């Protein structure tokens, strides 16, 4: 309890009150030695958060169809609290499994095609602030670690009509992504991406872009249909 108080910069009395409330509601569980672990209610809130991020059921259906047809894992992403985050995932059997790429993941925007597709919607000044705030962690030897490198890469993606990365987030894994719904509102911008073995990206880039564009249109329609009175 004292560790929680110190880390949260609270008084011990306040911490006891808050933790007792969390325990009563099931968000934490007190063990016999007096320490606490996360409670099962957290899992329920996480499922609700994922469902809210994903949008209408038809969005999940579209992602699963795309994953089944291509064999590649598909992802949706958007800005959440001004950070790039994955908001939906449909696993495909031909894609390497990347345990970090789950709903809520908000690191490595500069190293994933999903993140690049969103960063490309920002102005250069906005991108600069984003990179200063969240950094450019080096995940592999191929990761872009300077703003100048990223600017050149994003410009190439704009000309290509699809942002890509090869081995920048995980060795041997590639990713391609593009915009689903552009919007003036930062947090209403949605992108779609898919992951595949790096060796397959260059041999199937055009087909991949065509498929992603088709799926993006279906997802955009599903999102629009699920918005009450045209708003989310």
Secondary structure, 3 states (H helix, E strand, C coil): CHHHHHHHCCCHHHHHHHHHHHHHHCCEEECCCCCEEECCHHHHHHHHHHHHHHCCHHHHHHHHHHHHHHCCEEEEEEEECCEEEEEEEECCCCCCCCCCCCCCCCCCHHHCHHHHHHHCCCCHHHHHHHHHHHCCCCCCCCCCCCHHHHHHHHHHHHHHCCEEEECCCCCCEEEEEEEEECCCCHHHCEEEEEEEEHHHHCCCHHHHHHHHHHHHHHHHHHHHHCCHHHCC
